[in-house]
Amino acid sequence: MAFLGKGKKQDMLQLAEELGINATLNMTVPSIKIAITNSEGYEEEFVKNLYETVIANGKRLEELERAEKIRLEELVKEQALKEKELQLKFDLERFKIESGFRVNDESNDSTNACSVTSNLNLKKLIPDFDPKQSDISLYLVIFECQAKRASIEKKEWVGQLLGLLPLDIVQFIAREPEEQAENYDYVKKLLLKRFKLSPEVFRQKFVQHQKKSDSTWKDFSFEITNYLDEWLIGLYIEINTFQDLEDLMVVDQLKKRANASMKDHFLDNWANLKSATQIAELFDNYEDVRKVNSKPMDRWGRNDKILTYSGVKEKK
């Protein structure tokens, strides 16, 4: 009879019902067990097999109920997600309208006609941006050129741009404060940052960019000029004289030839090293210290002198 202690109370009630025994929820487990074992025609082996079947059926039923519960929860989540997406699309559409993506019905007829023409021309001239295929920096340059040619006011550029970007990027922009999200210069910086196009990346693109077989040399010239412009803009350096350009090139060469340990040591300040004289002095001081620290120790375990990274002898 020990097998009767394996299942749940509900299983025992089900067993009693199968055996034709009158058992209720108010009864305790021991009393149900007694009612079963004392029933007329009780055969332990038969009851044991029947009880195992009842328990197995109960487990299957629980699994089915659990699966159904999960399915319903997934349906609820899916429905909530759809509602959220619909709300987001609505908010994005409103955002586009507020940004000037659509023509304002309150404008006069002549302004409307001009805006509609510009909008249509811009959509035809510029393909939608594809993050996998296009370079965002070049894409924005082309967009700006076409927007100027179409005589679209700069305050409407964000709205125009949103219509050309994928939904996930538009969502990314829409999360920004309204005032900033409608500022084209701010949005441009945001996009360049999202795609991790730092001054160093633009420098590498400028140096390593190759002409495509299906493009013209004019296209290639336009592309590398854009990379150079973005590189200089990111460095916040004004190139007004030949000396400025010369210094920039020397800085670039110095950084290229720095070894891995140098780059690692100056990593936190690497982007701010913009003067050839400053970099040369820092690199010399660094190597002086490395040379001193690599000298063999004397019998007291000391170098004959210890230098700091600035090249100044420390006081003993």
C-alpha positions as CSV (number, residue, x, y, z in Angstrom):
1,M,0.0,0.0,0.0
2,A,3.0,2.2,0.1
3,F,2.4,3.1,-3.5
4,L,-0.6,5.2,-2.4
5,G,1.7,7.7,-0.8
6,K,3.4,8.6,-4.1
7,G,0.8,10.8,-5.7
8,K,-1.1,13.9,-4.9
9,K,-4.4,14.2,-3.1
10,Q,-6.0,15.0,-6.4
11,D,-4.6,11.7,-7.8
12,M,-6.0,9.7,-4.9
13,L,-9.5,11.3,-5.4
14,Q,-9.3,10.4,-9.1
15,L,-8.3,6.9,-8.2
16,A,-11.3,6.6,-5.8
17,E,-13.6,7.9,-8.5
18,E,-12.3,5.2,-10.9
19,L,-12.9,2.5,-8.3
20,G,-16.4,3.8,-7.6
21,I,-15.6,5.0,-4.1
22,N,-17.3,8.1,-2.7
23,A,-14.5,10.4,-1.7
24,T,-14.7,14.2,-1.3
25,L,-12.2,17.1,-1.1
26,N,-13.0,17.5,2.6
27,M,-11.5,14.1,3.3
28,T,-7.9,13.8,4.4
29,V,-5.3,11.8,2.5
30,P,-5.2,9.0,5.2
31,S,-9.0,8.7,5.2
32,I,-9.0,8.5,1.4
33,K,-6.3,5.8,1.5
34,I,-8.3,3.8,4.1
35,A,-11.5,4.1,2.0
36,I,-9.6,2.7,-1.0
37,T,-7.9,-0.2,0.8
38,N,-11.1,-1.1,2.6
39,S,-13.2,-1.0,-0.5
40,E,-15.0,-4.2,-1.7
41,G,-13.0,-6.3,-4.1
42,Y,-9.8,-4.4,-3.4
43,E,-6.8,-5.9,-5.3
44,E,-3.5,-4.3,-4.6
45,E,-1.8,-5.1,-7.9
46,F,-4.7,-3.8,-10.0
47,V,-5.1,-0.7,-7.9
48,K,-1.4,0.0,-8.1
49,N,-1.4,-0.2,-11.9
50,L,-4.5,1.9,-12.1
51,Y,-3.0,4.5,-9.7
52,E,0.2,4.8,-11.8
53,T,-2.0,5.4,-14.8
54,V,-3.9,8.1,-13.0
55,I,-0.6,9.8,-11.9
56,A,0.8,9.6,-15.4
57,N,-2.4,11.1,-16.9
58,G,-2.3,13.8,-14.2
59,K,1.3,14.8,-15.2
60,R,0.4,14.9,-18.9
61,L,-2.6,17.1,-18.1
62,E,-0.3,19.4,-16.1
63,E,2.1,19.6,-18.9
64,L,-0.7,20.4,-21.4
65,E,-2.0,23.1,-19.0
66,R,1.5,24.5,-18.6
67,A,2.1,24.6,-22.3
68,E,-1.3,26.3,-22.9
69,K,-0.5,28.8,-20.2
70,I,2.8,29.6,-21.9
71,R,1.1,29.8,-25.3
72,L,-1.5,32.3,-24.0
73,E,1.3,34.4,-22.3
74,E,3.2,34.5,-25.6
75,L,0.0,35.6,-27.4
76,V,-0.4,38.4,-24.9
77,K,3.2,39.4,-25.3
78,E,2.9,39.3,-29.1
79,Q,-0.2,41.4,-29.0
80,A,1.4,43.9,-26.6
81,L,4.4,44.1,-28.9
82,K,2.2,44.7,-32.0
83,E,0.4,47.4,-30.2
84,K,3.7,48.9,-29.1
85,E,5.0,48.8,-32.7
86,L,1.8,50.4,-34.0
87,Q,2.1,53.2,-31.4
88,L,5.8,53.6,-32.3
89,K,4.9,53.9,-36.0
90,F,2.3,56.5,-35.1
91,D,4.8,58.4,-33.0
92,L,7.4,58.2,-35.8
93,E,4.9,59.4,-38.4
94,R,3.9,62.3,-36.1
95,F,7.6,63.0,-35.6
96,K,8.2,63.1,-39.4
97,I,5.3,65.5,-39.8
98,E,6.5,67.8,-37.1
99,S,10.0,67.8,-38.6
100,G,8.7,68.9,-41.9
101,F,8.7,65.6,-43.7
102,R,5.2,66.3,-45.0
103,V,4.0,69.5,-46.5
104,N,2.1,71.7,-44.1
105,D,-1.4,72.1,-45.3
106,E,-1.6,75.6,-43.8
107,S,1.2,76.9,-46.1
108,N,0.3,78.9,-49.2
109,D,-0.1,77.2,-52.6
110,S,3.1,78.3,-54.1
111,T,5.2,77.2,-51.1
112,N,3.4,73.8,-51.1
113,A,4.1,73.3,-54.8
114,C,7.8,74.0,-54.3
115,S,8.0,71.7,-51.2
116,V,6.2,68.9,-52.9
117,T,8.4,69.1,-56.0
118,S,11.6,69.2,-53.9
119,N,10.5,66.3,-51.8
120,L,9.7,64.1,-54.8
121,N,12.9,65.0,-56.6
122,L,14.9,64.2,-53.4
123,K,13.3,60.8,-53.1
124,K,14.1,60.0,-56.7
125,L,17.7,61.3,-56.6
126,I,18.8,59.6,-53.4
127,P,18.2,55.8,-52.7
128,D,17.3,54.7,-49.2
129,F,20.2,54.3,-46.9
130,D,21.4,50.7,-46.5
131,P,23.8,50.3,-43.5
132,K,25.2,47.1,-45.0
133,Q,26.1,48.7,-48.3
134,S,26.5,52.4,-47.9
135,D,28.9,54.7,-46.0
136,I,26.9,57.0,-43.8
137,S,29.4,59.9,-44.1
138,L,29.3,59.8,-47.9
139,Y,25.6,59.3,-47.9
140,L,25.1,62.4,-45.7
141,V,27.3,64.5,-48.0
142,I,25.3,63.4,-51.1
143,F,22.1,64.1,-49.1
144,E,23.2,67.6,-48.3
145,C,24.2,68.3,-51.9
146,Q,20.9,67.2,-53.2
147,A,18.9,69.0,-50.5
148,K,20.7,72.3,-51.4
149,R,20.1,71.7,-55.1
150,A,16.4,71.1,-54.4
151,S,16.3,74.4,-52.5
152,I,15.1,72.7,-49.3
153,E,15.6,74.8,-46.2
154,K,18.0,73.3,-43.7
155,K,15.3,73.2,-40.9
156,E,13.5,70.6,-43.0
157,W,16.5,68.4,-43.7
158,V,15.9,66.1,-40.7
159,G,12.4,65.4,-41.9
160,Q,13.6,64.7,-45.4
161,L,16.4,62.5,-44.1
162,L,14.1,60.4,-41.9
163,G,12.2,59.3,-45.0
164,L,15.4,57.7,-46.4
165,L,16.6,55.9,-43.3
166,P,15.7,52.4,-42.0
167,L,13.1,52.2,-39.3
168,D,15.6,51.2,-36.6
169,I,17.7,54.2,-37.2
170,V,14.7,56.5,-37.3
171,Q,13.7,55.0,-33.9
172,F,17.2,55.7,-32.6
173,I,16.9,59.4,-33.6
174,A,13.3,59.7,-32.3
175,R,14.5,58.9,-28.8
176,E,16.4,62.1,-28.6
177,P,14.8,65.3,-27.1
178,E,12.6,66.9,-29.7
179,E,14.6,70.1,-30.0
180,Q,17.8,68.2,-30.7
181,A,16.2,65.6,-32.9
182,E,15.1,68.3,-35.3
183,N,18.6,69.8,-35.5
184,Y,20.3,68.4,-38.6
185,D,23.8,69.1,-37.4
186,Y,23.1,67.3,-34.1
187,V,21.5,64.3,-35.9
188,K,24.5,64.1,-38.3
189,K,26.9,63.8,-35.3
190,L,24.6,61.3,-33.8
191,L,24.6,59.1,-36.9
192,L,28.4,59.3,-37.3
193,K,28.8,58.3,-33.6
194,R,26.3,55.4,-34.0
195,F,28.4,54.0,-36.8
196,K,31.6,54.7,-34.8
197,L,33.1,56.9,-37.4
198,S,35.7,58.7,-35.3
199,P,38.4,61.0,-36.7
200,E,40.8,58.0,-36.6
201,V,38.4,55.9,-38.7
202,F,38.1,58.8,-41.3
203,R,41.9,59.0,-41.3
204,Q,42.2,55.3,-42.1
205,K,39.5,55.6,-44.8
206,F,41.3,58.6,-46.4
207,V,44.6,56.7,-46.5
208,Q,43.3,53.2,-47.4
209,H,40.3,53.9,-49.6
210,Q,40.4,52.3,-53.0
211,K,38.7,53.2,-56.2
212,K,35.9,50.8,-57.2
213,S,36.0,49.3,-60.7
214,D,32.5,50.6,-61.5
215,S,33.1,54.2,-60.3
216,T,34.8,57.2,-61.9
217,W,37.9,59.0,-60.8
218,K,35.7,62.0,-60.1
219,D,33.7,59.8,-57.7
220,F,36.9,58.6,-56.1
221,S,38.2,62.1,-55.7
222,F,34.9,63.2,-54.1
223,E,35.0,60.2,-51.6
224,I,38.5,60.8,-50.4
225,T,38.0,64.5,-50.1
226,N,35.0,63.8,-47.9
227,Y,37.0,61.5,-45.7
228,L,39.7,64.1,-45.3
229,D,37.2,66.8,-44.5
230,E,35.5,64.6,-41.9
231,W,38.9,63.7,-40.4
232,L,39.9,67.3,-40.0
233,I,36.5,68.4,-38.7
234,G,36.6,65.6,-36.1
235,L,40.1,66.7,-34.9
236,Y,38.8,70.3,-34.5
237,I,41.9,71.5,-36.4
238,E,41.8,74.5,-38.6
239,I,44.0,74.1,-41.7
240,N,44.6,77.7,-42.8
241,T,48.3,77.6,-43.8
242,F,50.7,75.2,-45.4
243,Q,52.4,75.0,-42.0
244,D,49.2,73.7,-40.4
245,L,48.9,71.0,-43.1
246,E,52.6,70.1,-42.7
247,D,52.2,69.7,-39.0
248,L,49.1,67.5,-39.4
249,M,51.0,65.2,-41.8
250,V,54.0,64.9,-39.5
251,V,51.7,64.1,-36.5
252,D,50.1,61.4,-38.6
253,Q,53.5,59.9,-39.5
254,L,54.7,60.0,-35.8
255,K,51.6,58.2,-34.6
256,K,52.0,55.6,-37.4
257,R,55.5,54.8,-36.3
258,A,54.8,54.6,-32.6
259,N,55.2,51.1,-31.3
260,A,52.5,49.2,-29.5
261,S,53.7,49.9,-26.0
262,M,53.8,53.7,-26.8
263,K,50.3,53.6,-28.1
264,D,49.1,51.7,-25.1
265,H,50.8,54.1,-22.7
266,F,49.4,57.3,-24.3
267,L,46.0,55.6,-25.2
268,D,43.8,57.8,-23.0
269,N,45.2,61.0,-24.5
270,W,46.0,59.7,-28.0
271,A,43.3,61.6,-29.8
272,N,44.3,64.9,-28.1
273,L,48.0,64.7,-29.3
274,K,47.8,67.1,-32.2
275,S,51.2,68.9,-32.1
276,A,54.3,67.3,-33.7
277,T,56.6,69.0,-31.3
278,Q,54.5,67.8,-28.3
279,I,54.3,64.2,-29.5
280,A,58.1,64.1,-30.3
281,E,59.0,65.3,-26.8
282,L,56.6,62.8,-25.1
283,F,57.9,59.9,-27.2
284,D,61.5,60.8,-26.4
285,N,60.8,61.1,-22.7
286,Y,59.0,57.7,-22.8
287,E,61.9,56.0,-24.5
288,D,64.4,57.6,-22.2
289,V,62.6,56.1,-19.2
290,R,62.3,52.7,-20.9
291,K,66.1,52.7,-21.5
292,V,66.9,53.6,-17.9
293,N,64.5,51.0,-16.5
294,S,65.9,48.3,-18.8
295,K,69.5,48.9,-17.4
296,P,70.9,46.1,-15.2
297,M,70.7,46.6,-11.4
298,D,73.7,47.3,-9.2
299,R,74.5,45.1,-6.2
300,W,72.0,46.9,-4.1
301,G,69.2,46.2,-6.6
302,R,69.1,49.8,-8.0
303,N,69.7,51.6,-11.3
304,D,72.3,54.3,-11.3
305,K,69.5,56.8,-11.8
306,I,65.8,56.8,-12.1
307,L,63.9,59.1,-14.5
308,T,60.3,60.0,-14.6
309,Y,58.4,60.1,-17.9
310,S,59.1,63.9,-18.1
311,G,62.8,63.1,-18.1
312,V,63.5,64.8,-14.7
313,K,65.7,63.0,-12.2
314,E,63.8,62.1,-9.0
315,K,65.1,63.2,-5.6
316,K,66.5,60.4,-3.4
